[in-house]
Amino acid sequence: MTDTILEIKALKKSFGKNEVLKDISLSVNKGEVISIIGASGSGKSTFLRSINLLETPTSGQILYHGENVLEKGYNLTAYREKLGMVFQSFNLFNNLNVLENAIVAQTTVLKRSHTEAEEIAKENLNRVGMTEQYWKAKPSQLSGGQKQRVAIARALSVNPEAILFDEPTSALDPEMVGEVLKTIQDLAKSGLTMLIVTHEMEFARDVSDRVIFMDQGLIAEQGTPEQIFENPQQERTKAFLQRFLN
């Protein structure tokens, strides 16, 4: 039996009269890596932000281990702790150094002791290649790729059950993209559950168990990387991939 972490049912999100998500259903299993692709404006980032409740869905259900997190009285803080989030703009605290950035959520949200939090932060910074020489640096002293790896280490440090990546390489210079994608690829091999909104098609093909193509607020098609990239069924998917792969 598969261990389903998240089950999203008939999710909709509107901003005023503009319906950005139109009835999306998806289940996410433990250890699965799902890439979400599609043109700009297709609803990919809104979908990810709705899962993490950074945007409140207009209707639908988000079941976390079978419980609807949108019901009144559900402990949203505990739910958010279980879903790490990595943003395209890093969202690091500029006044804190690298190590402190990876510690702060652990001590404030999880109430870990400083000693324990520091140990976990160091382990995860090392894991993403941000070794001791960087720990005292402030974000302003880092490249974009280094900042994003710190953000990933910070997300890992709260022991999430899954991590959501919202276009983690879109703010990076081309030469930085590879180092961040490699970091995410290594995490995928370690069995971490991940949802990744990305424009990097080769990466999506290499790293994913499943690829979802979104179009106009809907999941237009989903399948294995082979199915989506080599034998797409929908005309919209074919047109999108032709634009991207040529």
C-alpha positions in Angstrom: 0.0 0.0 0.0 1.3 3.4 -0.9 1.7 6.0 1.9 -0.3 9.0 0.7 0.9 12.2 2.4 -1.3 14.7 0.6 -4.5 14.4 -1.2 -5.8 17.5 -3.0 -9.5 17.3 -4.1 -11.3 19.7 -6.4 -9.1 22.7 -5.4 -10.1 26.1 -6.7 -8.6 29.5 -6.2 -10.0 32.8 -7.5 -8.6 36.3 -7.1 -11.7 38.4 -7.5 -13.4 37.3 -10.8 -10.2 35.7 -12.0 -10.3 31.9 -11.5 -6.6 30.9 -11.4 -7.1 27.3 -10.2 -10.1 25.4 -11.7 -10.8 22.1 -9.9 -7.4 20.5 -9.3 -7.1 17.0 -7.8 -3.8 15.3 -7.0 -2.4 12.8 -4.6 1.2 12.9 -3.4 2.8 9.7 -2.1 5.7 9.4 0.3 9.1 9.6 -1.5 7.6 10.8 -4.7 9.2 13.6 -6.8 6.6 15.5 -8.8 7.5 18.2 -11.3 4.9 20.8 -12.3 5.5 22.3 -15.7 3.5 24.7 -17.9 3.5 28.2 -19.3 3.7 31.3 -17.1 0.3 32.1 -15.8 -1.0 28.6 -15.9 -1.5 28.5 -12.1 1.6 26.5 -11.1 2.9 28.8 -8.4 -0.6 29.6 -7.1 -1.2 25.8 -6.8 2.0 25.3 -4.7 1.2 28.3 -2.5 -2.3 27.0 -2.0 -1.0 23.6 -0.9 1.1 25.4 1.8 -1.8 27.8 2.5 0.2 30.9 1.7 -2.9 31.4 -0.5 -6.2 30.3 0.9 -8.1 28.1 -1.6 -11.6 29.3 -2.6 -13.0 25.8 -2.3 -11.9 22.2 -2.3 -10.0 20.0 0.2 -6.4 19.4 1.2 -6.1 16.2 3.1 -2.8 15.7 5.0 -2.7 12.0 6.1 -6.4 11.9 5.6 -7.4 15.0 7.6 -8.7 18.1 5.8 -6.4 21.0 6.8 -9.0 23.6 5.6 -11.5 22.6 8.3 -11.9 25.0 11.2 -9.8 24.3 14.2 -7.1 22.3 12.3 -3.6 23.1 13.6 -2.1 24.9 10.6 1.2 25.7 12.2 1.9 22.0 12.7 0.8 21.3 9.1 3.1 24.1 7.7 6.0 22.7 9.7 5.7 19.4 7.8 5.9 21.1 4.4 9.1 22.9 3.7 9.0 25.7 1.1 11.8 27.0 -1.1 11.0 30.2 -3.0 12.5 31.6 -6.1 13.6 34.7 -4.2 15.3 32.8 -1.4 13.6 34.7 1.5 16.6 34.6 3.7 17.0 37.0 6.7 19.6 39.5 5.5 20.6 40.5 9.0 21.5 36.9 10.0 24.4 34.9 8.8 24.1 31.6 7.0 24.2 29.4 10.1 21.7 31.6 11.9 19.3 31.5 8.9 19.3 27.7 9.1 18.7 27.8 12.9 16.0 30.4 13.5 12.9 28.4 12.5 14.1 25.4 14.5 14.4 27.4 17.7 11.3 29.6 17.2 8.8 27.3 15.6 10.0 23.8 16.7 11.3 25.1 20.1 14.5 23.1 19.7 17.4 24.0 22.0 20.1 26.2 20.3 22.7 23.4 20.5 20.5 20.9 18.8 19.3 23.4 16.2 22.9 24.3 15.4 23.9 20.7 15.0 21.0 20.0 12.6 21.7 23.2 10.7 25.4 22.4 10.2 24.5 18.9 9.0 22.1 20.2 6.4 24.3 23.1 5.2 27.1 20.5 4.7 24.6 18.3 2.9 23.9 21.0 0.3 27.6 22.0 -0.1 27.5 25.1 2.1 30.4 24.1 4.3 31.9 25.8 7.4 33.7 28.5 5.4 30.3 30.0 4.6 28.6 29.8 7.9 29.5 33.3 9.2 28.7 35.0 5.8 25.7 37.2 5.4 23.3 36.6 2.5 24.6 39.8 0.8 28.1 38.1 0.5 26.7 35.0 -1.3 25.9 34.3 -5.0 22.4 33.5 -5.9 23.1 29.8 -6.1 24.7 29.8 -2.6 21.7 31.7 -1.2 19.3 29.1 -2.7 21.3 26.2 -1.2 21.1 27.9 2.2 17.3 28.2 1.7 17.2 24.5 0.9 19.3 23.7 4.0 16.9 25.8 6.1 13.9 24.0 4.7 15.5 20.6 5.5 16.4 21.6 9.0 12.8 21.5 10.2 12.5 17.8 9.2 9.7 18.4 6.7 7.8 15.4 5.3 7.8 17.1 1.9 9.4 20.1 0.4 7.7 22.4 -2.1 10.0 24.2 -4.6 8.6 27.2 -6.4 10.8 27.8 -9.4 14.0 27.4 -7.4 16.3 28.4 -10.2 14.3 31.2 -12.0 16.1 34.0 -10.2 19.6 32.6 -10.8 22.2 33.4 -13.4 22.6 30.5 -15.9 25.9 29.3 -14.4 24.3 29.0 -10.9 21.4 26.9 -12.1 23.3 23.7 -12.3 24.6 23.7 -8.8 21.1 24.2 -7.3 19.6 21.5 -9.6 22.3 19.1 -8.6 21.5 19.8 -4.9 17.8 19.0 -5.5 18.7 15.9 -7.5 20.8 14.6 -4.6 17.8 15.2 -2.3 15.5 13.3 -4.7 17.9 10.3 -4.6 17.7 10.4 -0.7 14.0 9.6 -0.9 12.6 13.1 0.1 9.1 13.8 -1.1 9.1 16.9 -3.3 6.9 19.0 -5.5 8.8 21.2 -7.9 7.5 24.0 -10.1 10.2 24.3 -12.7 11.0 25.6 -16.2 14.0 23.3 -16.5 12.6 20.5 -18.7 15.7 18.3 -18.8 15.8 18.4 -15.0 12.1 17.6 -14.7 12.7 14.6 -17.0 15.7 13.4 -15.0 14.5 13.9 -11.5 10.8 13.2 -11.5 8.7 10.1 -10.8 5.7 12.0 -12.2 5.3 15.1 -14.3 2.2 17.3 -14.3 1.5 19.7 -17.1 -0.7 22.6 -16.0 -2.6 24.8 -18.5 -5.1 27.6 -17.7 -5.6 26.5 -14.1 -6.1 22.8 -14.8 -4.0 19.7 -14.8 -4.1 19.1 -18.5 -2.0 16.0 -18.4 0.1 13.9 -16.1 2.3 10.8 -16.3 5.8 9.5 -16.1 8.6 11.7 -17.6 8.7 9.2 -20.5 5.0 9.6 -21.2 4.9 13.4 -20.9 8.1 14.2 -22.8 8.1 11.4 -25.4 4.5 10.6 -25.9 2.2 13.5 -24.8 -1.5 12.9 -25.5 -2.9 16.4 -25.3 -2.4 18.9 -28.1 -1.7 21.6 -25.5 1.1 19.6 -23.9 2.6 18.9 -27.4 2.6 22.6 -28.3 4.1 23.6 -25.0 6.9 21.1 -25.2 7.7 21.9 -28.8 8.2 25.5 -27.8 10.4 24.5 -24.9 12.4 21.7 -26.4 13.3 23.3 -29.7 
